[in-house]
Amino acid sequence: MNNTRFATAIHIMTLLAKSPQEWLTSEWIAGSINVNPVIVRKELSVLREAGLIVSRQGKEGGTQLSKNADQISISEIYRSVKNTDVLGKKNLNPNPACSVGKEVNVHLNTLFEETDQLVIQFLGVKSLQEFSDQFG
């Protein structure tokens, strides 16, 4: 995942974990991340679809965690925004006449899948609460 989606999502989720009784607005969250609120709303949509947050609209609207932070694993957040393999992308058109080129993507698939599983397992034992406890 060579983008900031995970960093943005974990930032959002940490803010929500630090204020579990408050309904945080996308504008307020965006101010903490220092990004456009549109980016925050996009990630909120993804996190809501994954069942990690709930939102309400209107003057008193905002977003909260859907469950306690100690019940949310970092791997759940990671999976919700993951859009590429940890190791990046494979070359789409390696030379099929080359002994390496004709098989490289088969072997890379295995390597990529194993690496992704290790990351998910590693993040799976860490809770959002543990992560958010690092902040004052």
C-alpha positions in Angstrom: 0.0 0.0 0.0 2.1 2.9 -1.3 -0.3 5.7 -0.3 -1.6 7.4 2.8 -5.0 5.7 3.1 -4.0 3.6 6.1 -2.3 6.5 7.8 -5.4 8.6 7.3 -7.7 5.9 8.5 -5.7 5.1 11.6 -5.6 8.9 12.3 -9.4 9.1 12.0 -9.9 6.0 14.2 -7.5 7.3 16.8 -9.3 10.6 17.0 -12.6 8.8 17.4 -11.1 6.5 20.1 -9.8 9.4 22.1 -13.3 11.0 22.1 -15.7 8.1 22.3 -18.7 10.1 23.6 -18.4 12.9 21.0 -19.7 13.1 17.4 -16.7 14.3 15.5 -17.3 16.1 12.2 -15.3 15.5 9.0 -14.2 19.1 9.1 -12.8 18.8 12.6 -11.1 15.5 11.8 -9.7 17.0 8.6 -8.2 19.8 10.6 -6.2 17.3 12.7 -5.0 15.5 9.7 -4.5 18.7 7.8 -6.3 17.5 4.7 -9.4 18.5 2.8 -12.6 17.3 4.5 -13.5 15.5 1.2 -10.6 13.1 1.8 -11.9 12.4 5.3 -15.4 11.8 4.1 -14.2 9.3 1.6 -12.4 7.3 4.2 -15.3 7.7 6.7 -17.5 6.1 4.0 -15.1 3.1 3.7 -14.8 2.7 7.5 -18.6 2.9 7.8 -19.0 0.3 5.1 -16.6 -1.9 7.1 -18.8 -1.5 10.2 -16.1 0.2 12.2 -17.9 3.6 12.6 -21.4 5.0 12.7 -22.4 8.5 11.5 -25.3 10.7 11.8 -26.2 13.8 9.8 -27.5 17.2 10.7 -26.5 20.0 13.0 -25.6 17.6 15.8 -24.1 15.1 13.3 -20.7 13.5 13.2 -19.0 10.2 13.6 -18.2 7.8 16.4 -16.7 4.3 16.7 -19.3 1.5 16.2 -17.8 -0.4 19.1 -15.2 0.1 21.9 -11.6 0.7 20.7 -10.4 -2.4 22.5 -12.7 -4.5 20.3 -11.2 -3.1 17.0 -8.0 -4.6 15.7 -5.6 -2.5 13.6 -5.9 -5.3 11.0 -9.6 -4.5 10.6 -8.7 -0.9 9.8 -5.9 -2.0 7.5 -8.2 -4.4 5.6 -10.9 -1.7 5.1 -8.6 0.6 3.2 -6.1 -1.8 1.7 -6.1 -1.5 -2.1 -2.7 -2.9 -3.1 -0.4 -5.6 -1.9 2.2 -4.6 0.7 5.0 -5.2 -1.7 3.4 -3.1 -4.5 2.4 -4.2 -7.9 3.7 -6.8 -10.3 4.9 -6.1 -13.7 2.0 -6.7 -16.0 3.7 -7.9 -19.1 7.0 -9.7 -18.4 8.6 -11.4 -21.4 7.1 -14.9 -21.8 10.1 -16.0 -23.8 12.4 -15.4 -20.7 12.8 -18.2 -18.2 12.2 -15.8 -15.4 9.7 -13.6 -17.1 7.3 -16.4 -17.9 7.0 -17.5 -14.3 7.9 -14.5 -12.2 4.3 -13.4 -11.5 3.3 -16.9 -10.3 6.1 -16.8 -7.7 5.4 -13.2 -6.8 1.8 -14.0 -6.2 2.8 -16.4 -3.5 5.3 -14.0 -2.0 2.8 -11.2 -2.0 0.1 -13.3 -0.4 2.4 -14.6 2.3 3.6 -11.1 3.1 0.1 -9.7 3.3 -0.9 -12.5 5.7 2.0 -11.7 7.9 1.1 -8.1 8.0 -2.6 -8.9 8.8 -1.5 -11.3 11.6 0.9 -8.8 13.1 -1.7 -6.0 13.0 -4.4 -8.4 14.2 -3.0 -8.7 17.7 -2.9 -4.9 18.2 -6.1 -3.1 19.2 -7.1 0.5 18.3 -7.1 1.1 22.1 -3.5 0.1 22.5 -2.5 2.3 19.6 -4.6 5.3 20.8 -3.2 4.9 24.4 0.1 6.1 23.1 -1.3 9.7 22.7 -1.8 12.1 25.5 
